[in-house]
Amino acid sequence: MRLVFICSGLEPGRDGVGDFARTLARECAAAGHSVRLAAVRDEQIRESTPAAPNELRLRDIFRHPEEMQALALWLREFNPDWASVQYTPFGFHPRGLGGRRAVVLRHPLPVTTHRHIMLHEIWLQPGVDGALRHRALGWAQRRSVDAWTGPGWQPAVVHTQARLHQARLQARGVDAKLLPLCTAFKEPAVNQAIARANLLEWLKPGDKRIAESGYWLGHFGAFHPQNWDFTAFAQRVAAQPKLAGRRPCFLALGRSAAAKEAFAQAGAAVKAADFLVVGELTEDKVPIAMRACDTAFTSTPWDIIEKSSAVAAWRALDVPVLVTRAGATDASELPPWPDPGLILVGGNAEFYLPGRGELEPPPTFLFPEETARIFLAALSAAPGSAP
């Protein structure tokens, strides 16, 4: 099949949806399909890039007619069998109100092209006590999603990565299927023991002595200090009897100023644990360092945990994850969660601190080739689609 992935931005490492589109496109190409990538509202570029053979980045096709014309020529030359929009409300419109833009984006496609949409975000969901303007904006964004999943874009296949989103879309009559978020990493060919030895070799000599015999709790990705007391969490971990004498050692993998600051504050207050900032690693070393950890932790809330690519990576590597925040969604609205390797540690009660190998393998978080296989199977099963 000839596949084109369309998203708002494609700046590597700066746009999570764009990174997901690149990963999915890469795996589809590895499976023998022809792929292209287009960014139609890329805020990371000052000038639109020339029409490269497999990638086109445009500033804003909705404001610049010449860019829309360039996209149309590029698409018609490729003549895709499928066009896959990777949707976020604010990616296609500054206020998330881009329902009419679904028709605009459909117009330059060849008439024979089937359409797909992956909804990474859906609409603003304020609480029952939310401000009137937030409720009004959420209502308008729902109408925009109606256009993208209905008469505007007219997709033959609709995907989302979160069960909560799926339930909300189905309540509006949208036949949304689940496409689990995948890690961007390939599975490393090492077990935990070898991975641990490798990571120790990459640490500074002083850090290596500190970490050598510890119980490793890793963090990777965005660190959200808002509404979360990391120091209090670290104190609770240090008090867990499950550690059986092993000293907890928190590891910050990757470049994060917020994590570095939080680790410094916790290190000054919590004397029964160690806090090491490993820092940035090369792409091939990151999954090895993650596999080396006994447990991971995340500040992404429980109700949107399926949207975290970092959590997807931890679970694909079979590392349990401590989820430190419940989120704003009422528990009665959350669909059942099938993965015992995600452990909510909200409140002040003692929580389960697992050991590696104690839990079943993750049922929902996948490596890229598995996500691509689900995606391609859904397209092939659509009426009128060529295999």
N, C-alpha and C positions, 0 to 999 in steps of 0.2 A: 504494500500500500504506500501511497504518497501522503505524508502527514505533515501538516503545518501547525505549530504550537504558537498561539497568540497570547501575549500577556502585556501588562503595562510597562514593565521594566525588565532589563536583562543584565544589569551591572553585577558581575560575579561577586559574591560575598556581601552585597549590599541590599539585595532584594530576594527574600526567601522564596517567594512564588516563582521568580525568575530562575533561581537555583534549582527548584523542583522541576520546572519545565526543561531546563538543560539536562538534568539527570534522566528524566523520562525519555526525552528525545534521544539521548545517548544510548539508552538501553533498547529503544525501538530500532535504532540504526544497527545495533549489534545483532538484533534479531532478523536483519535483512531488509528492513523497510527504508524508504527514502524519506528524510526528514528535513524540515526547515523551521527556523525560529524567527518570530517577529515581535518586536516591542513597539507598541503603538502610542504610548504616552510615557516616554522614558525621561524622568526628571534628572537623571544622572549624566546626561549629555547636553552639550551646548549647541551642537550642530548634528543634524541627521547624518548617519554614516552612509557611505555608498552602498548600493545593493550588492552585498557580498553574495556568493553562491548559495550559502546555507543560512545566513543570518542577516536581518535587517533591523536597525534600531532607528526609530523616528521620535522626534520630540513630542508631537501631539497631532495626530491625524485629524482630530476633531476641530482643530483651530487653524490648521494650515492645509488648504486645498491641494497644494503641490505635493505634500506628503501623502495625502490620500491617493493621489494619482500615481505616485511612485509605488505605493503598496499594491494598488490594483494591477499595475503592469507586472510587478514581481509575482503576484499570486497567479495571474493568468498564464504567465510563462511556465510556472511550476505545475499548474493544473492539479491541485491536491484532491485526493479522494476524500480526505477528512480534514476539517479545520477544528482544532481544539482550543477553545478559549479558557485560559486560566484566570478565573474571576475573583477579584476583590472589589467591593463597592468603591472604595476611595482610590483604587488604582485607575479606574476608568472615568472618574468624575471627582472633583475636589470635595464634594459633599456626599458622595455616594449615591447620587441621583441620576445615574447614567442610563436609565431605561431606554430612552429614545436612541441612544448610541448603539444599541443592539442591532437595530435596523440599518444604521449607518455603516456598521462594520460588516454586516451581511452583504451589502450592496456590491462591493468589489469582488466577491467570490464568484467563481464559475458556477453556473446553475447546477452542475452535476456534483458539486461538493457536498458531502454530508457534514453535519455540524454536531459538535460535542461541547459540553461545558463542564468544567471542574470548579466547583464553588468552594474556595478556600475560606471565605468569609460570606456571611449572608446579610444581616442587617443589625443595626443597633438595637440592643435588647435591654432597655432600662428596667429597673425594678418597679414594683407597683407604686412606690412613692417617688418615681422619677419625675423630673421637671417636665412641664407640658411641652416645651420645645424639643426635648429629647424624645418624648413619645411621638410627636408629630414627625420628627426626622426618621424615627424607626418605621413609622407607617409608610412614609414616602420611599424609604429604601426597600421595604417589602414589595411595593408596587414596581420598583425597578427590577427586583429579582424576578417578579412575575413576567416581566417583559423578556428578560434574558433566558428564562426557562420555558417561555411560551411563544407568543406570536412574533416577538421581536427577532430573536436569534433562531428560533425554531429548531432546537437541538433534538437529534434522534436518540442521544444518550446523555444522561445527567449523572454526574458523580459528585460526591463530597467526601471528605476524609473523616468526619466526626459523626458519631451516632446522634448526638444532640442536634446537629444541623440536619441530619437525615430525617429525624422525627419531626422537626419543625417544617421542613419542606414537604414531607408527606402529608402533614396536616393541612397544607395549602393545595393538595392535589398533585404535587410533583412526584413523579416516579423516580426518586433519587436513589442511586445505588452507591454502595460504599467502596471507595478506592483508598485503602489504607495509605497513610503517609509513609514514605520509605526514608531510610537513611541515605545520604549521598555517598557513603563509603562502601567499598567492597569488603567482604568478610576477610579478615586477616587469617593467614594460615598458621596460627599459633594458638595454643591453649592458654589458660590463665596463668599457669606457673611460668611459662616461657615469656608471656607478655609482662609479667611482674618483673622478671629478671631484666628484660629489655628496658623497662621504664626506670628501674633503679640505676642502670648504666647511663641514662640520659640526664639524671638529676645531678646537681652540684654535689661535691663530696660531703659538705655539711648536711644538706638536705637528705642525701642518701642514708646517712647514719641515723637521722631522725625517723625516716619512713620505713626502714628495713623490716622491722618486726610488727608494724602497726596494722590495724584494721582500716583499709583504705575506703574512704567515701569520696567519690569523684563528682565534680561539677563541670559541665561543658555547655557552651552556648550563652544565651542572654541571661544575665543575672538581674532579677527585678527586686530591688531592696524595698520598694513601696509596700506598705501594709504587711510587712513580714520582718520579724526580729531574728536575724540569723544567729546572733549570739545566744539567744534563748534556746533556739533549736539545737545548737552545738552542745549546750549544757545538758539538754535532755538526752542527746545521743551518748554523751560521755557517761551518763548515769545508767545506761542500759545493762542489765546483768548478762544479756546475751553475749557481750563482748568477751566474757570469761577471761579477764586479765589482759586482753590485747588492748593497747592504747589506740583510741581512734585518731586517724590522721586524715584530715580533710585536704583534698587536692583540687586546685583550680586549674583546669586544663584550658588552654586558649588565652586569647587576649581580651581582658575585661577589666576596665578601671573600677567598675562597681564591685566586682568580686574581690579585687585586690584590696580595696578600702575596707570591705566587710570582713575579710580575712584578718586584716591588721587589727581591727577593733575587737574581733572575737579572740584573737590570740592574746591580747592584753587582759581579757576578762576571764577566759576559760583556761585554767592551768592543767586540766586533766585530759587535754587533747592537743594535737599539733595541727598547724595550718600552713600548708605549703602552696605557693603560687608557682606552678610548673611553667606557665606561660605558653607562648605560641609554639606549636609543633608543625612539622611538615604534614601534608595531607596523608601520606602513607603511614606516619607514626601515630596519628590521632586515634584510629580504631584500635591499635595495639595498646595504647595507654588506657583507653576506655575499658578494654577487656581485662586489663590488669586489676581493675578495682573490684573490691568485694561488693560494694553497694554504691549506687549513685543517689543524688538528691537534686530536686528541681524546685524552682520558685514559680513555675507555671501552674496556675490553678487546676484543680481536679476536673472542673466542669469543661475545660477546653484542652485537656491534656493530649488529646489526639492530634492537636494542631502543632505540637512541638516536634520539630525535626530532631532536636537533641535527644528527647525522650525516645523517639523512634529508633535512634541509633543505639542508645543504651539497651533497649529491649531486644532489638535485633541481635545484639551481641550477648543476649541472655544475662544481662546485669540487672538485678532488681533495682527499682527506683522508689525512693521515699518522696512522696508528694506533700509539700509543706503547707499548701493553702487549698481550702475547699472551693473558693470562688463564689460568685454572686448568685448562681442559679439555684432555685429551690430544689432540694433533693428529690422531691416527688416527680420532677420533670426529667430527671436524668435517666437515660436508658440503663439497663443492667450492664455491668462491666465484667467482661469474661477473663481478664488477665490478673492472676494472683500476684504477679511480679510488680504491680503498681500498688503501693501501700500508702494510704492516707494517714498522715501523722498529726492532723489538726487537734486542737485542744491541748490539755495538759496530761492526759493519761499516758501510761506506758504503752509503747507500740512494739510491734513485731519487727525485729531486726534480723533479716534472713541471712543465712549463709549461702554461698554459691553452691548450686546443685540441689538445693532443697525444694525448688519450685519447678513446676512444669514449664517447658519452653513457651515463649510468648506466642499467642495465637493471632495477633493482629498487626504487629509491627514487623516490617519486612525489609529485605535487601532489595536494591533497585530492580534487579531482573525479575523478581517475583511480582512487584507492583506493575511493571511493564506487561507482564504476562496477563494479569487480570484486566488491565486497560485494553490491550489488544483483543482479548477474547470478547469483551463487551462490544467493541466496535464491530468485530466480525459477525457477532450474533444479531446485529441490528438489521431490520428489514432492508433489503436492497444493497447491502454492503458486500463488496468483494472481499474474500478472505485474504 
